[in-house]
Amino acid sequence: MAVPMGKVSKRRSRSRAAHHALAPRNLRPCARCAHRGPAHRVCENCGHYRGREVIHKGD
């Protein structure tokens, strides 16, 4: 049997939406050039990953 929808107050909807905030990104420094970027990714600045050159950057 269907149940009629009740009104959702501002407080209830806003407190539910309080959990939708984005978390800050966890950035780590590159071992080669100390540029801060996401972990487990090729460095955007020097193109190295795990001690080897993956993308050639014109240095």
Buried (B, 14 or more C-beta within 10 A) or exposed (E): EEEEEEEEEEEEEEEEEEEEEEEEEEEEEBEBBEEEBEEEEBBBBBBBBEEEEEEEEEE
